[in-house]
Amino acid sequence: MSSGDGRSARGNLDWTPALESSDAGASVDAPLALLAPPVAAALRAGHAPSAEVTEIDPGLADTAEFCERYEVPLEASANCVVVLGRRGEARTHAAVMVLATDRADVNKRVRKHLDARKISFADQSEVEEATGMTSGGITPVGLPESWPILVDERVAAAPLVVIGGGTRGAKLLVPGSELASLPGAEVLDLVVD
């Protein structure tokens, strides 16, 4: 995906296949060491098989700063937010993926899809503990199996999108179709009209 000004999802970063090494003497797991352990384990298990990884400045992990510094168009970056839906005693965590240029309709579309009476953004410390990932790097790759992954149709249709690597110091580059194929993933129209 490239923007109107010619920039692409690759930006000015050096991407490495997550499961390969470009240097014959280097460890095959070297790129995976940048990622949170659950993310690396999911990639080893065959999830997002085309994923590439890059190291970034952890202070620039937030989308706007990341895109500006690394020349990645906002429309080539996808954000993952974790929500908590409640109905009576039932609690459901879910990941919601939308392009950085869009806003997820959490209060209507996501809440209705999860059949929740109330919905809110999940507590970050609770999410970090449950996922083994760091806030600011949460990604759908490697989330707990019981968590639905709601992928907006625009993300699923994107040739390549940049997502978190489970840590603030790494990003993944993944075809949108591979995010739509993650276990528990559902493709929906999730964007506010």
C-alpha positions in Angstrom: 0.0 0.0 0.0 1.4 3.3 -0.9 0.0 6.8 -0.2 -0.7 9.5 -2.6 2.8 10.9 -2.0 4.5 7.7 -2.9 5.3 6.4 0.6 4.7 2.7 1.2 4.0 0.6 4.3 7.7 -0.3 4.4 8.6 3.4 5.1 12.3 3.9 5.6 12.7 0.8 7.8 14.7 -2.3 7.2 12.3 -5.3 7.4 13.4 -8.9 7.9 11.3 -12.0 7.4 10.3 -12.9 11.0 11.0 -16.6 10.4 14.2 -16.3 8.3 17.6 -14.9 8.5 19.2 -13.0 5.7 22.7 -13.7 7.1 23.7 -17.3 6.9 25.6 -17.1 10.1 22.9 -15.5 12.2 20.3 -17.4 14.2 16.9 -18.0 12.5 15.3 -16.8 15.7 17.1 -13.4 15.8 14.2 -11.4 14.4 11.8 -13.1 16.7 13.8 -12.0 19.7 12.6 -8.4 19.1 9.0 -9.6 19.7 7.0 -10.4 22.8 7.2 -14.2 23.5 3.6 -14.9 22.7 3.9 -13.1 19.4 7.1 -15.1 18.5 5.4 -18.3 19.5 2.3 -17.6 17.3 4.6 -16.8 14.3 6.5 -20.1 14.9 3.1 -21.9 15.0 2.4 -20.6 11.5 0.2 -17.6 12.2 0.9 -14.6 9.8 3.4 -16.7 7.8 4.5 -13.7 5.6 5.2 -11.4 8.6 8.3 -9.3 8.6 9.8 -7.6 11.6 11.8 -4.4 12.3 13.3 -2.8 15.3 12.1 0.7 16.2 12.8 3.3 18.8 10.5 2.4 21.7 9.8 6.1 22.3 8.3 6.3 18.8 5.9 3.3 19.1 2.7 5.4 19.2 1.1 5.5 15.7 1.4 9.2 14.8 5.0 9.5 16.0 6.0 6.2 14.4 4.4 7.1 11.0 6.0 10.5 10.9 9.5 9.4 11.9 9.6 6.2 9.8 7.7 7.7 6.8 4.9 5.1 6.9 1.5 6.4 5.7 -1.2 6.4 8.4 -3.4 4.4 6.0 -0.7 1.6 6.0 -0.7 1.3 9.8 -3.4 -0.6 11.8 -4.1 -0.1 15.4 -5.2 -2.9 17.8 -7.3 -1.9 20.8 -8.5 -4.3 23.4 -12.1 -3.9 24.7 -14.0 -5.5 27.5 -17.6 -6.3 27.0 -19.9 -7.2 29.9 -23.4 -8.7 30.0 -24.4 -9.7 33.5 -21.5 -11.7 35.0 -20.1 -12.6 31.6 -16.9 -10.7 30.5 -15.4 -10.8 27.0 -12.1 -9.4 26.0 -11.7 -8.7 22.3 -9.1 -7.2 20.0 -10.3 -4.6 17.5 -8.2 -3.8 14.4 -8.8 -0.7 12.4 -6.6 1.4 10.1 -4.9 4.4 11.8 -7.0 6.7 9.7 -10.2 5.2 11.0 -12.1 5.2 14.3 -13.6 2.0 15.6 -17.3 2.1 16.4 -16.8 0.5 19.8 -20.1 1.7 21.4 -22.4 0.4 18.7 -20.9 -2.0 16.2 -18.4 -3.8 18.4 -20.7 -3.9 21.4 -23.5 -5.3 19.4 -21.3 -7.9 17.7 -20.0 -9.1 21.1 -23.6 -9.1 22.5 -22.4 -6.9 25.4 -24.6 -4.7 27.4 -21.7 -2.5 28.4 -18.3 -2.1 26.7 -15.2 -0.2 27.5 -11.5 -0.1 26.7 -9.8 -2.8 28.7 -7.5 -1.9 31.6 -4.0 -1.8 30.2 -2.3 -3.5 33.2 -4.8 -6.3 33.0 -4.2 -6.6 29.2 -0.5 -6.7 29.7 -0.7 -9.4 32.3 -3.2 -11.5 30.2 -1.2 -11.2 26.9 2.4 -11.0 27.9 2.6 -7.9 25.7 3.4 -4.3 26.4 1.0 -1.4 26.1 1.7 0.5 23.0 2.7 -2.7 21.2 -0.4 -4.9 21.6 -1.0 -6.9 18.5 -3.5 -9.5 17.4 -0.8 -12.1 16.7 -0.4 -14.2 19.8 -3.4 -13.1 21.8 -5.2 -15.5 24.1 -7.2 -18.0 22.0 -10.4 -17.2 23.8 -10.3 -13.6 22.7 -12.2 -12.7 19.5 -10.2 -10.7 17.0 -12.4 -8.2 15.1 -10.7 -7.1 11.9 -12.2 -4.2 10.0 -12.7 -5.0 6.4 -10.4 -2.2 5.3 -7.5 -3.8 7.3 -8.3 -7.3 5.8 -8.2 -5.8 2.3 -4.9 -4.0 2.8 -2.0 -5.5 0.9 0.4 -4.8 3.8 -0.2 -3.1 7.2 2.2 -2.2 10.0 1.1 -3.6 13.4 2.6 -3.9 16.8 5.1 -6.6 17.7 4.0 -7.1 21.3 6.7 -4.7 22.5 7.2 -1.0 22.0 10.6 -1.7 20.3 9.3 -3.7 17.3 6.7 -3.6 14.5 5.4 -6.3 12.2 4.5 -5.9 8.5 1.7 -8.3 7.6 -0.7 -8.7 4.7 -4.2 -7.8 5.8 -5.5 -11.2 4.6 -3.2 -12.9 7.1 -4.7 -10.9 10.0 -8.2 -11.9 8.8 -7.0 -15.6 8.9 -5.8 -15.5 12.5 -7.5 -17.9 14.9 -10.7 -16.3 16.3 -10.6 -13.5 13.6 -13.8 -12.1 12.1 -13.9 -9.5 9.3 -16.5 -6.8 9.9 -17.3 -3.2 9.1 -16.1 -1.7 12.3 -15.6 2.0 11.4 -17.7 4.9 12.6 -19.7 6.3 9.7 
